[in-house]
Amino acid sequence: MKELKRGLIPFLLVMIVAFIMIDFDDGEIKYIMAHYDSLPEEERNFIKGSGPGGTGMFQHDGSSYAFIATKPDEKVEVLFVGRAEDGVGNEVKYKVVKNDGADDTKIIDGRMGRFALYLLRLETVVPTPFGFNNENL
């Protein structure tokens, strides 16, 4: 019994320290809406290769960017950006709704048709895998 107590105390101390060091945040990544016109030509061409329904991610000038392309009469409501539910990588959860015309949406003439662009500049550099989850589907 004495040996059990002697081994249990260091084990409990290690577990308490490990428990304290666990990151309790919800995994959310802060972002701001970015402007298409502020990107270099190479990144704008990458985005133009998309079309309505397209998504993508790229790195530029030390930041990660994620974009969602919709039909010109639709808009994106971003619900969450951060750690994916399955724990593998990160994701953007969003919903596509009808555009009421109140926001100033950038319309792009892409290679696969005209689309409204929603460009997010993430606060941190995010590695792959990175997914997009349309909650409407």
C-alpha positions as a Python dict, from the first residue, in 0.01 Angstrom:
ca = {
    (1, 'M'): (0, 0, 0),
    (2, 'K'): (287, 232, 83),
    (3, 'E'): (439, 171, -260),
    (4, 'L'): (107, 251, -425),
    (5, 'K'): (82, 584, -244),
    (6, 'R'): (443, 667, -332),
    (7, 'G'): (378, 605, -702),
    (8, 'L'): (35, 768, -705),
    (9, 'I'): (145, 1113, -586),
    (10, 'P'): (395, 1180, -873),
    (11, 'F'): (142, 1042, -1120),
    (12, 'L'): (-127, 1279, -993),
    (13, 'L'): (114, 1574, -1004),
    (14, 'V'): (207, 1499, -1364),
    (15, 'M'): (-160, 1464, -1459),
    (16, 'I'): (-253, 1794, -1292),
    (17, 'V'): (28, 1980, -1469),
    (18, 'A'): (-68, 1821, -1802),
    (19, 'F'): (-432, 1910, -1746),
    (20, 'I'): (-342, 2273, -1674),
    (21, 'M'): (-128, 2297, -1987),
    (22, 'I'): (-407, 2178, -2216),
    (23, 'D'): (-536, 2456, -2437),
    (24, 'F'): (-902, 2512, -2349),
    (25, 'D'): (-991, 2742, -2639),
    (26, 'D'): (-1249, 2647, -2899),
    (27, 'G'): (-992, 2642, -3179),
    (28, 'E'): (-1136, 2950, -3348),
    (29, 'I'): (-911, 3150, -3579),
    (30, 'K'): (-974, 3521, -3604),
    (31, 'Y'): (-1005, 3672, -3950),
    (32, 'I'): (-1085, 3990, -4135),
    (33, 'M'): (-1248, 4036, -4473),
    (34, 'A'): (-976, 4121, -4723),
    (35, 'H'): (-988, 4313, -5051),
    (36, 'Y'): (-930, 4138, -5381),
    (37, 'D'): (-767, 4448, -5532),
    (38, 'S'): (-492, 4448, -5268),
    (39, 'L'): (-362, 4108, -5383),
    (40, 'P'): (-81, 4062, -5635),
    (41, 'E'): (-165, 3954, -5989),
    (42, 'E'): (-59, 3593, -5926),
    (43, 'E'): (-310, 3547, -5643),
    (44, 'R'): (-588, 3725, -5834),
    (45, 'N'): (-531, 3486, -6127),
    (46, 'F'): (-552, 3191, -5886),
    (47, 'I'): (-890, 3317, -5762),
    (48, 'K'): (-1012, 3390, -6117),
    (49, 'G'): (-962, 3021, -6196),
    (50, 'S'): (-1255, 2948, -5971),
    (51, 'G'): (-1623, 2993, -6032),
    (52, 'P'): (-1950, 2996, -5838),
    (53, 'G'): (-1926, 2737, -5563),
    (54, 'G'): (-1547, 2739, -5563),
    (55, 'T'): (-1330, 2758, -5255),
    (56, 'G'): (-960, 2781, -5196),
    (57, 'M'): (-674, 2877, -4974),
    (58, 'F'): (-335, 3037, -5035),
    (59, 'Q'): (-49, 3206, -4854),
    (60, 'H'): (63, 3561, -4929),
    (61, 'D'): (298, 3798, -4750),
    (62, 'G'): (309, 3593, -4430),
    (63, 'S'): (-68, 3545, -4403),
    (64, 'S'): (-314, 3271, -4492),
    (65, 'Y'): (-615, 3358, -4704),
    (66, 'A'): (-930, 3157, -4764),
    (67, 'F'): (-1188, 3241, -5028),
    (68, 'I'): (-1540, 3135, -5113),
    (69, 'A'): (-1701, 3211, -5450),
    (70, 'T'): (-2079, 3222, -5488),
    (71, 'K'): (-2328, 3319, -5755),
    (72, 'P'): (-2350, 3698, -5793),
    (73, 'D'): (-2694, 3706, -5630),
    (74, 'E'): (-2576, 3514, -5322),
    (75, 'K'): (-2366, 3602, -5020),
    (76, 'V'): (-2169, 3409, -4761),
    (77, 'E'): (-2233, 3411, -4388),
    (78, 'V'): (-1919, 3281, -4217),
    (79, 'L'): (-2018, 3075, -3914),
    (80, 'F'): (-1680, 2954, -3789),
    (81, 'V'): (-1312, 2950, -3888),
    (82, 'G'): (-1084, 2721, -3692),
    (83, 'R'): (-1006, 2368, -3586),
    (84, 'A'): (-1213, 2110, -3774),
    (85, 'E'): (-1466, 1905, -3580),
    (86, 'D'): (-1284, 1582, -3663),
    (87, 'G'): (-964, 1729, -3518),
    (88, 'V'): (-775, 1700, -3846),
    (89, 'G'): (-672, 2039, -3981),
    (90, 'N'): (-884, 2352, -3996),
    (91, 'E'): (-1201, 2455, -4173),
    (92, 'V'): (-1435, 2736, -4264),
    (93, 'K'): (-1801, 2669, -4185),
    (94, 'Y'): (-2030, 2895, -4381),
    (95, 'K'): (-2381, 2935, -4513),
    (96, 'V'): (-2482, 3069, -4855),
    (97, 'V'): (-2790, 3294, -4855),
    (98, 'K'): (-2957, 3527, -5101),
    (99, 'N'): (-2787, 3865, -5126),
    (100, 'D'): (-3016, 4148, -5023),
    (101, 'G'): (-2781, 4400, -5185),
    (102, 'A'): (-2681, 4562, -4857),
    (103, 'D'): (-2316, 4460, -4866),
    (104, 'D'): (-2044, 4571, -5105),
    (105, 'T'): (-1963, 4242, -5273),
    (106, 'K'): (-1679, 4216, -5525),
    (107, 'I'): (-1803, 4053, -5848),
    (108, 'I'): (-1528, 3874, -6045),
    (109, 'D'): (-1534, 3765, -6408),
    (110, 'G'): (-1368, 3428, -6363),
    (111, 'R'): (-1275, 3156, -6608),
    (112, 'M'): (-1582, 2955, -6504),
    (113, 'G'): (-1831, 3243, -6491),
    (114, 'R'): (-1912, 3550, -6286),
    (115, 'F'): (-1902, 3510, -5911),
    (116, 'A'): (-1918, 3703, -5586),
    (117, 'L'): (-1596, 3675, -5388),
    (118, 'Y'): (-1567, 3646, -5012),
    (119, 'L'): (-1200, 3669, -4915),
    (120, 'L'): (-1087, 3607, -4556),
    (121, 'R'): (-742, 3699, -4425),
    (122, 'L'): (-670, 3471, -4130),
    (123, 'E'): (-494, 3606, -3823),
    (124, 'T'): (-244, 3319, -3820),
    (125, 'V'): (-65, 3118, -4087),
    (126, 'V'): (-264, 2798, -4122),
    (127, 'P'): (-115, 2476, -4258),
    (128, 'T'): (-300, 2221, -4468),
    (129, 'P'): (-529, 2034, -4451),
    (130, 'F'): (-786, 2311, -4470),
    (131, 'G'): (-1149, 2240, -4554),
    (132, 'F'): (-1466, 2427, -4640),
    (133, 'N'): (-1798, 2314, -4499),
    (134, 'N'): (-2115, 2462, -4650),
    (135, 'E'): (-2380, 2416, -4382),
    (136, 'N'): (-2654, 2439, -4650),
    (137, 'L'): (-2551, 2106, -4803),
}
